[in-house]
Amino acid sequence: MSAPSSPGSQLGSTSLTIFATPKKFEGHIGLIQRNAIQSWTRMNPQPEIILFGADAGTAEIAAELGLRHVPNVKCNQWGTPLVSDLFDQAEKLGRGQILCYVNADIILFDDFCAALSQAAGAAGKFLMVGRRIDVDIKDAIDLQPDWATHLRTRARREGKLQIARSIDYFAFSRGLYPAIPPLAIGRFWWDNWLLWKARSLHATIIDASQAALVIHQNHDYSHTTYGPSKEEMMASEECILNARLTCQSPADYDQGFFWRYAYTIDDATHRLTANGIQKNPRRWWKQFKRYSSRPLGASRLAIRSLLHPTPKSETKTAIARGQQ
């Protein structure tokens, strides 16, 4: 698999739809979200941008920047927007042939469009993901003509490349996800499931870490009800429910097998490099490590699959869960 000869030629002004669900535009979170969304409007070619949700400030920034705003999003019992509804509405409302969910604190540049053009030109059914660079940004970005050059230089000098478990954008071909469980956005495990699901559908998963510099603006978790640390959120009922919902069957979670679905960027089938799109041999190491680090669980899983194949009724139930 190789890249097309002219990066960017595949991606027109309405070929990409970016969608996001911002949090309240208050304090530091509000500042970095404004930085991020403004960076998307400066991308060339300019994408269609849809902001979902009714949190304070979302409608105002959408109106200010001339973006589409969709206030109504289905939420769980904790009031957190559901991934299933966000992706379903984006699929129905977006004009782009490529859809991209981006966390609202992520800054993108033109190289993102170029990378996406190469991915779209080389694969039919695909998902593009990539590692981010964490940068401490405390102030509003001054969007002067050379803002991107200065910020990219700063990121390379000060930033920290994040691990493959942190996944902040999902750019995919229209129609890739036929059904998504009612996972809560931003509550862990939902992003890993999106990679696993794409892989289970035999889509090409492309790691664009080397081709697109993506900046995550550092923040704590004080904007949630769980406190400033990740650990408090991960222990919550909401995150535990997300872990349950990623499993194909209830037995997978009850027997401790939900780790099977926790795919990361290292599970990508291909990588976008300076020499084009190439196969990613690291994914085989990732799978080996996933199972070999849990020898007891892997052996139990093998025995279960031999002695107790998943009943058709249970498979249908899992599919129905995904269509909620």
Secondary structure as UniProt FT lines:
FT   TURN            7..10
FT   TURN            13..14
FT   STRAND          16..20
FT   HELIX           27..41
FT   STRAND          48..52
FT   TURN            56..57
FT   HELIX           58..65
FT   STRAND          68..70
FT   TURN            77..78
FT   STRAND          81..82
FT   HELIX           83..93
FT   STRAND          98..102
FT   TURN            104..105
FT   STRAND          106..107
FT   HELIX           110..122
FT   STRAND          126..129
FT   STRAND          133..135
FT   TURN            145..146
FT   HELIX           147..158
FT   STRAND          160..161
FT   TURN            164..165
FT   STRAND          169..173
FT   TURN            174..175
FT   TURN            185..186
FT   HELIX           190..200
FT   TURN            201..202
FT   STRAND          204..207
FT   TURN            209..211
FT   STRAND          215..217
FT   TURN            222..223
FT   TURN            225..226
FT   HELIX           230..234
FT   HELIX           237..245
FT   HELIX           250..254
FT   TURN            255..256
FT   HELIX           258..261
FT   HELIX           265..267
FT   STRAND          270..273
FT   TURN            274..275
FT   STRAND          276..279
FT   HELIX           282..292
FT   HELIX           295..307
FT   HELIX           312..322
//
